[in-house]
Amino acid sequence: MSEVATTTTSTVNGNTTNQTSTETNTTMATQTGIDEDLDKIPLQRLPALLDNLTKVLENSKTTLTPAERGKCLCRRGQCHFRLHNYSAALSDAEAAVLDNPGDLAAYITAGQAATGLGRFKEGYQYYKSGLQIDPNSKVLTEQLRQLQNRILEQTEKGADEESSYNALDFCTQDPYPGDDVQLLMEREILETKYKISDSLLKNTSQGKVNQAQAMKCLKLAYESINTGRYEQAIELCTQTLKADPSNTFGRKFRAQLFFERQNIIEALKDLWTIAKGSRTPDVWNMGGKILISLWLPVTAEFWLRRATMTSGKKDQEAAILFQKVRVKRLYGPLTEDFPVTVDFTQYGRAVVAKHDVKAGEVLLKDLPLVHAQTLPSRFVPSCCHCTSSLITASDFFGDKYESLDAHSRETIARHWPDLKPVWCPKCSREQYCSKQCMEAAWEENHQILCPSVNPASSKLYDIRDKDGYGPNERGEWKELWGGHYSPFVLAKVWAAILCHVRRQMLEEGNVGGEPTVAQWATAKAPYRRFIAFGTTPATERMPEMLKIFQQVFSSTPYGLTYPITEAEFKGRYYQAACNLQCFSAATNPFHRFMTNMKDDLEGLSLLMHLDENKTPEPYFAGMFPVHACLNHACDNNAEVSNGILHDHFGIKVTAKRDIKKGEEIVITYIDTALPRMLRRAWLYKSFNFWCQCRRCRFEGDQPTMCTQCGAKAEPTKKFPTCGKCHKAWYCSTKCQREAWGQGHKVICQTKHSVVSSPQDYEVC
């Protein structure tokens, strides 16, 4: 604590007394034990210390310096940590870091608390920040070792959990809006083109029934199959059905024979003729396969849905086929101009190559369905609708600008793009590159979020502008938003849904009424593409935000409201967390400046002042429909970068190496240069899978275990490491040679993918 003696005046029981700050600090230290070794303080004393620290913090708000306040918060966080109140410990430690950024103890406490909560990534980041203060800290070294042990424990425990993963658990078979209309159109195609309709069901109730003859023919048909006489078997099935048109076994048997002989239309007619109540899961399944071949996707989904339901969800083949149909009809139009397609495998959706692709070839381009500028880059001017950078010459040159001579500044002014940004005239809290973008944003979502029509949203903007911080219900300055992306990602999703609902209501003349179920379903449909997974409820991490979002979307204009329940908040939060990709505009004012100046010989003197790598860049986090289908591998064969599609800024995915037809396109969700153990644990915590890619198979975790055969080193001994990458250890030359030939050679010589910005890793 500071020992500068200052005199303060206080009133106690009506009597005025004078007290120096030195006396105050001495009393404070006695009350709080702030100078004692916390590990030596008995646990039974900690509750009293917590009370005293809380009183000091509440009663001395105006007399404590930020450093003193930070020290008190850190000590209170340490007490909470010893009492296993990890959430409270992390909250205090984070506040301590803000008040006293140079306090190593605050970073250690924050790292310990985050680790205690199982938030290993945050713990690692706090320890890394602490190392910048003291690179030689033995305490931090020990904490990092303990963090690695926790991750290793999770790795061992997670092996069994991984085998229980089922991609189908994350997918629904609910119809999409408009499927009812599409179903009728496909039924019309079946009737007019293939003569298949429900009228076929009437055939089963016509004519006399001779069950004995039917059973005789059916038996002979089975015998014919055993001797390989398929055509005769079909004819005998036909005789069976003539004798007994309602014989389900005979009709299903003939349908199977037709199906195997590629006569799928006749097979479907037989399946259609079976009464719906008598159709077994295999009947529905076979019909679904035939309808896929005819590419009648909604009807195929109907049959495969029934196969799944009638089997009690045991027919995994039907469930996977259903999802294959769905991803083809949803993503086919989005990938038809690119050398990739989206498929569904046992692990979920996957992007695969349609044909062989060369390294460097563009695999796909995608545009965000929703996006918002990242909080760390919020100070860089940009268009919040089209993401264009709006940096000025002074933004780019910084302090150098004023030191340039008048001629240089005139040259810059002549060639720098003439930017004319506009602010929302109603709230002045959103900036755009043009009136067109401003109007488009209003139509898309801002008409719901503009504080001029929705005053409750002002708090969202305040939280954005304060990097996620703000006063809680008790007036304490806290981190209210703890996501690695802007809260406006979620706000814009809900606002866009409301805007879509309102447009439908206007088109259908339903102004002033209540939205229909169909209108809600249509508006929400685009966001059903994004799968969400998360273990910790979002409300547990940031309890204040649920109430803030509820206030914003319960007071929207036009009389529309969106109920933000706890389940809705959690679902959308993890939809974003699992699918966001960081990106920025592919071109910026600096690029246009260089293009404008290329023929100006007088401007060459400015080159010494230019540094493109220091260009302030506005980064955005966006949810991209096709990109969301890309799976991860630390040994990725593709990389994501900024791109342009249909004259709009988005992303592009480029082949990192040659890719074969049918090979899955994989990117990396994480910094692949991180140690394998941390990499895999964070992937499991964030995405619920343990990576088994080639890099993870041929890199090791520690020098005491052979990466190839798993042999353990003797106590106090370590195995030699790979001399090139230093990420694998071997017990013998034999193991090293085996690993080199099986896959380590490739990953050892492959460069790690470089993320385009520091925010990329944080967003994911």
N, C-alpha and C positions, 0 to 999 in steps of 0.2 A: 504494500500500500504506500501511497505517497506520504512523506514525512514533513511536507511543507506545512508549517503551523499558521493557520488562519483562524480568526475568531468568528464564531457564529453565535447568534442570539436565539434562545428558545424559551418557551414559557412552560413551566411545570407547576401545576396546582396554583396557577395565578401568579407565581413569582417568576420574574425574569432572571435568567442566569446566562453567563457567558461561558462558552466552551470552545477550545481550540480543536482544529481538525485532527491534530496529533492525538489528543485525548479521545476524540470520537473514534479514530481508527484503532487505537489501543483497545477501547471498549468493544468495538466490532470484532477485532481479532479474538478477544476472549470469548465473546458470545458465540462466534461461528466456528472456532477452531480452525480458522483459515490458514494459520501458519503451522498447524500440526501435521504430522504424517498421518494421512487418512487411514492407511492400512493398519495403523496401530490403535485407532480409535475403536472401541468395542461397538458391535452392531447395535446394542441397546441404546447407545448414545445418539445414533444417527437420526432417529425421528425428531429429537429435540433440536439437533443441529439444523435439520431441514426447516423446522418452524422458525428458528432464529434467522436463518439466511433469507427466508421469505419475508420476514418482518423488516429486515435491513433493506432488502431490495424495494419493498413497498414504501417504507417510511423515509428513505434517503434518496429518493429519485432526483432531487435537485442538488444534493450535496456530493453525490458520488461522481467521480470522473468516469468516462467510458471504460478506461482500463480497470478501475476499481469495480465497476459494475460487472465487467466481463469476468473478473476474477471470482466475484461472488457467484455469478451464474455457473461458472466452471465448477466451483466447489459444490454447489447444489447438485449439478449434474453428476458429479462423482459420487455423491451420497446416494442419489437415485440409482446409479449403476450398481453400487454395492448391495442395494436392496432389491436388485433385479427389476427395477422399474425402467426398462430400457427406452420406452417411448418418451417418458419425461426426461430421462437423461440426455437423449439425443436432442430434444427440443431446447433444453438449457445450453447444451454444448454448442449448438448451431448459433444461438443468440450470443454466446460468449465469443465465438469466432467473429461475429459481426462487430461487437463492441471492442474487441481487442485482437485484431488480426495477427499480431505477433506472438500470441500466447501459445506455446507449443502444447501445454497441458490441455487446452481447449480442443485442439485437433486430435489429440490422443483419446480424450474422453468421447468425442464425437465418433471416432473410428471404433472404439470399443462398443459403444451403444448400438451403432449401425450393425456391427457384427453380431451382437447379442440378438438383434431382431432378424438376423438372417439376411440382411441387406448387404451382402459382401462387396458389391460394386461400390456402394457409397463408403463403406469402411475403408476400402482400398484407396479411394480418392482422398479421403481425409488423411490417411497415413502418408500418402504421396505429398500432400500439401505440407504436412509436418516436416518431412524430409527436406523440403526447400528451406525451412527455417534452421534446421539442424541436421545436416546430412550424416552426422556421426552419432546420432542418438541411439544408444543401446536399447532404450525403452521401445522406441519405434521398431527397431530390428526384431525385438522379441514379439511385439504385437503383430508384425507382419508374419512371423513364423507361426503364431497361434492362428492367425487368419487362414493361412495355408492348411493347417491341420483341420480346421473346421470345414474347409472346402473338401479336403480329402475324405473326411467322415461322410459328408453329403454324397460324394462320389460313390463310396462303398455302399451306402444305404440306398442310393438311387438305382443301382443295377437291377434290382427286382422290380422297382416301380416302372422302369422303362419298358419292360416286357408287357406291361398291362395297357400300354398306350393304344388307343384305337381311334384312328382318324375320323371314323364315322360318328363318334360321339360329339364332334364339333360341327356336324352338318345336319341340317334339317331336310325333310322332304315336303315341307309346306309348299303349296302352289304359289306361283308368282301372280301378281295382279295382271289381268288380261289373259291368263291361261284358260279361263272358261270360254272366251271367244275363240282362242286358237284351237281349243279342243273341238269345237263345233266345226271349224274349217277343216280340220284333219279328218273328222268323221265324214264330212262331205266328200273328201278325196277318196277315202276308203270305199264309200258307196258307189261313187260315179266311176272310179277308175278300176276298182278291184271287186265290185259287187259284194262288198262285205258290210253288213249292217245287222241291227238287232232282229231284223225279219228272219234271219237264219234260225233263230231260236224256235220259230214256229214249226220248222221242219221236224223237230223231235217229237211233236205230238200228233203227227199224221200217220195214217196207215195202221195195219194190224201188227201186233207184236208176237213174235215167235221166239221166246227167250231160249228154248232148247237149241233151236237152229243157230241162234246168235252165239251161244256159248261153244257150240261145236266148231263153228267157223273161227272163232277167236282162238280156240286151242290150236287149231291147225295153222293159224297165222303165226303163233309163237313157235311152233315146230319148224315152220318155213324159215324163220329168222335164224334158228340154230343151224340150219343147213345152208345158209347164205342166199336163200331165194327171196330177195327183198320185194321184187315186183309181185310175186305170188302172194307174199304176206300182205301187201297193200290191197290186192284184189280180195283176199279173204276178209280183211277188215271191212272192206266195202260191203261184202255180203253180210257181215255181222250187223252193220248199221241198217241194211235193208230189212233184216229180220227184226231188229230192235233199234229204231232211230234214237232212242234215249239212252243207249248203252254208253255210259261215260268212259268205261275202260277201253272199249273198242275205238271210240272217237279220239281219245288221248293217244292210244297206241298208233293209230293211223297218222295223227298229226306229228308224232315223233318220227315216224318213218318218212313222211313227206319232208320234214325239217332236215333230217340227215341226208336226204337225197336232193337238197337245195330247192325243193319245190315249196318255197316259203308261203306263197299266196294260198295254196290249198291247205297248208298246215294251219295258217291263221284262220281260214274259214272253219276248219274243224274245231279249233280252240274257241272261236267266237260262238260256235253253236252250243258249246257246253254251257249249261245254265250257270249264272254267276255264282249262285250259292254252292255249286258243286265244283267250282274251279279250285283246285289245290294249289299250293305255292309253286310247284313245278310247272303247272299250266300257266299261271300268271307270269312266271319267269320266262318260259319259252315264248309266250306272246310278246313280252317286252323286248326280247332279243330280235324277233322278226320285225317289230315296229321300228327298232333302231336301224335295221338294214334298209327299211323303206324310208328312213329319216322322217318319221312323224313323231317328233320329240316329246310333245306334251302327252300324246296318247301312250307313248312308250313309258314315260314317267308314271302315268296312271297305273299301268299294268305292273310295273316294277314296285310301285308303292304298295299295291295290293299284295304282291308276292312277299314283301317285307312284313306287312301287317299280319297276313294269314299264317306266316311261319313263326309268329311271336318274335320277330326281329332276329331269327336265327339264320335266315337265308342271307349270308354275307355277300354271296355273289350278286344277288339282286340289288342289295343296298349299294354295292360298289358300282354296278352297272347304272343304277339310277344317277349317282353322282357324276359318272362319266358323261351321261347324256346332258345333265344340267350344265356342267362346265363347258361342254362343246357349244351348246346353244347360247350361253351367256358370253363366252369369251371368243368364240369363233369369229364374230364380226370385228372384234378388236384386234385380232392377230392376222387377219387374212392378207395384209400387205407385208407381213414379216415372215422370216424363215423359221418361225416357231409356232407351236400350238400349245394349248393348255389341256392337260389330261388329269385324270384322278387315279391315284395308285393306293396301295394299302397304307401309305404314309400321308395321304391327303393330296391336295392339288399340286401339280408339278408342271413346269414349263419345259417342253422337250423340243428338240430340233426336228424340223420337217425333212431336212436333207443335210448333207455335209456342209459345214460352215468353216471358213478360214479365220484364222486369228485376225482380229482387227475389224471384222465385219459387224455391222450393227444388227443386233438380234431383235430388238424391239424398241419402240418409243412409247411413252405413256404420259398422260396428263393427269394432274391431281383432281380428285373429286372435291376435295376440300383442302385448304391450306391456311397457315398463319405464320407470321414471321417469328423466328425463334427469339426467346427472351435475351440471350446474350448479344444478339445483333440488332436489337430494337432501336439502337441509337443511329443506325445507318439509314438514311432516308430512302424510301422505296414506295412503289405502288402496292398497296395492300390487296389489290385485285389481280393484276397481271404479273406481279413480282418484279417489275422492271426496277433497276437501280436508278435512284435519283440523286446520286452524289454530284456535287458541284466541283469546280476546279479547286476551290479552297478546301473542300473535304478531302480531295485526293492529295494535294501538295502539302496540306497541313501547315506547320509553322514556316516551311520554306517559302510559302506563297508571298508573304509580306516582305521577305528579303529579296525577292526577284526584282530586277530593274523594270522600269515602266514598259520598255519595248517587249520584254518577255511576257509580262502580264497582258499586254495588248495582243500578242500572238496567241496566248492561251484563250483569251476571250473570243478571238476570231474563230478558233477551231473547236473550242469545247461545245458540245451539243447544246442547243438552245432549249433547256428544260423549262417547262411551265407547269409545275405541279399545282394541283388544286386540293384544298381541304374540303371535307364535308361541310357545307355551309350551315348545317343544322347543329352540328356538335363540335366541329373542329378537332376531332380526335382520330380521324382516319384520313390518310393522305393518298392521293391518286396521281397518276401521270397525265390524266386527261379527263375531260368531262364525260367521255364515253365510258371509261372505266368506272368512274364514280356512279354513273347511272346503272351500269351493269351490276356493280356491287350492291346497290340499293335493291335492285330486282332480285338478286340472289340471296342476300341475307341481312344487309344492313338496315333495311326497313324494320326489322325486328329488334336489332341490337343498338340502334342509334339512341343515345341518351336523351335526345330531344323528344322522342316518343316513348321511350322506355327508361325512365330515370334510374331504375334499379341497376341497369347495366353500367352505370358510372363506376360502381365499385369494381366491376371486372376490369375496366380500363385502368383504374387506380392500381389494382394488383399487378396488371401487366407492366405499368410504368415503374413500379417499385420492385421489379424482378421477383414477383411472387409473394412479396411481403405486404403486410397491412395489419391494422388493429383487429384483435379478436373481440369476442363479445364482452370481455372484461377490460377492453381498452389496452391490452398488452400488445406490443409490437412483435408479431410472430410471422413465420413463413406459413402463409395460408395455402398457397398452391405449391405442392411438392413434386409436380410432374417435370419430366425433362423436356417438355414442350409447352407451348403457350396454352393457357386455358381457353383461348379463343378457337382452338381446333375443335373442342367439344361444343363450344357455344355456337360456332358456325354450322356444325352438323345439325343441331336442334333448330337453329334459325332457318337453315335451308329447307328442312322438312316442313316447317310451318309455312314458309313462303310457297312451297310446292302445293301444300294443301289449299292455301288461299287462292292460288291460280286456278286450281281445279274447281273450287267453289264458284269463282267468278265465271268460268267457262260454262258451268252447268246451271248458272242462275240461282245458286244457293247462298246468296249474300245475306248475312245476318243469321243464318241457321247454324246448325251443328254439323261439323264434318262427318261424313259417312265412314264406315269401317273401310270401305274400298278406297276412299281418298287417302286415308291414313296409310293403308298398306302400299298404295302406289308411291306415296312420298317417301316411305321408309325403304322401299325395295332396293335402291342403289347401294345402300349401306349394308345389306345382307351379305354382300360379297366378302366382307372383311371378318375373318375368324378372330375370336378373342380368347385369350387365356390369361388368368392371373390368380394367384393364391391369396394374396392379402387384399381384403376389401379396401377400395379406394377411400371409403369414408373413415377407415381406421388411420390411414396415412394423413388425411387432410379433412377432418370432420367439419370444418367451417365451410368448405366449398360446396357441399351438398345444399346447405341452406341458402348460400349466395345464388347458386344456379336455380334453385326453386323460386327465389324471389324474382329473378330475371324473367323466368319463363311462366310465371303466374300473372305477370302484369304486362303482357305483350299487347301491342295495338290490335285493332280490328276485332277485339273480343275473343281472340284465340289464345289458348293456353296449352302448354305442353307439360304433363305431369312428370317431373324428374324424381322418380323414386330411387331408393338406394340401389335396387337392382339395375335400373336404367343407367345410373351414374357409373356403377362398376362395369357394366357391359360396354358402354361407350368408351370409358377410360382405357380399358384394356384393348378394345378394338384399335384405338389410336396407338397405344404403347407397343402393340405387337406388329403394327403395319406401317408406321410412319417412315418416310425417307426424307432425309435432308437434301435440299437442292437450292439452286439460285439461278438467276437469269443467265442464259448462255452468253449473252453479250451485255456490256455495260457502257456507260458514257466514256470511260477511258478507251475502250476499243474503238468507239466511233471517233474519238479525238485523234487517235493515232492514224486512222484511215483518212480523216480530213487533212492531216498535217503531212502526209507522205510526200507530197509534191512541193512542200514549202521548205526550200533550202535554208531560209533564214531561221526556221524553227529548229534546225538541227542542234543548236546550242542548248536547247532545253533537254536533250536526251540525258545529260548527266544528272538531271533532277528527277528522272522518271524511274520508278521501281514498281513494275506491275505486281510483284508479289505482295506489296503493301497496300494494294487497292482495297479500301473498305468495302466489304461485301455484305449485302443483306441476305441472310440465309432464311429459308422457309422450311417448315416441316409439312409434308403433304401425304395424303392417303391416295395411292395410285392403284386402280383396280387390277391391272395385269401384274404389275410389280409385286402386289400382295401375294401372288401365286408362286413367286420365286422362293425356292428353299435354300437353306444354308449349307455350306461346306467350308471349312477352314482352308481346304485345297480347292478354292473356287475356280471355275473355268470362265467366269464372266465378271465384269465390273460395271458399276453404275456411275454415271456422270451426268452433268447437265445436258439438256437437249432441247430441241424445238420440234413441235409437231403441230401441223395446221396453223403455223404462224403464232403459236402460243408456247410459252416457256414450260418445260417439264423436265423429264429425264430420258436418257437413252441407256440401253444395256448393250455392251460391246463384248465380243468374244475375246477372252484373254489368251486363248490358245486354239488350235484346230479342234473342232467338235464334230463327232460322227452323227449321222442320222439316227434319231431315236434316243440320243444321249440327253440326260436331263441337264438343263441350264441351272447352275447354282452360283449364288453370290455369297458374300460373307456378311453376317450380321454384326460382326465384332472385329476388333483389331486382332488380326491373326498372329501378330508378333508377340502377343501376351503369352505368358507361360501356359502350357496345355491345361494344367489343373484349374487355373483361374478361368480360362476361356470356357472350358466345358461346364464348370459350375455355374457361371453366369448365364450361359445358354440354357441350362436346365432351369434355373430360377426364373428366367424371363420367358422362355418358350416351351418349357416342359419336355425337353428331349436331351439325351446325352449324345453328343456328336460322335459319330463313328467313321468320319471321313478318313481319307488316306493320311492326311497330316496328323490327325489325332491318333491313328493306329501306329504310326512310325515315329512319333515323338514321345518322350518319356516325361515322367513327373519329378523324379528325384534320382540322385546318383547312387542311391543304395539299392536300386532295383534294376535288373537288366530289362531294357525296353523291349527286347526281342523275345526272351524266353521266360521272363518273370522271376528269375533267380534273385535271391536276396544276398546282399554283401555281408561279410562278417562284421560284427560290431566294430565301430570306429573306422571301418574301411569304406571306400567309395570306388565305384567302377569308373574306368576311363570314359571320357565323353567324346562324341563326334567332333573331330577337329575342325569341321567346316561350320556347322550351325550351332553346336554346343547345346543341342536340345534333345539329345538321346545318349543313353549310357549302355555299355555292353560288358558282359562278364567275360567275353572271349572274342578272339578274332573271328571265329566261326560264326558267332551270332551277328557280329557286325557285317560280315560278308553276306549272310542270308538276308538281313534287313535291307542292305544296300540294293540287292537284286530284286527284292519283293516290293519295294516302294520307297524306301528312305532316300534313294538317289534322286527321285523326282522331286520330293518335297524339300530336300536339302538344297537343291539348285534352283527352286522356284522362288521368285521374289514375292514378298508379302504384298497384298493389295494395299494401296495407299488411299485412305479415305479423303474425299475432296475438301473436307473442312473439319475442324475440331468438333463441330456440333453433330456430325454424322453419328459418331459413336454415342454421344450423350442421348440423342433422340431415341435410339433403339434400346 
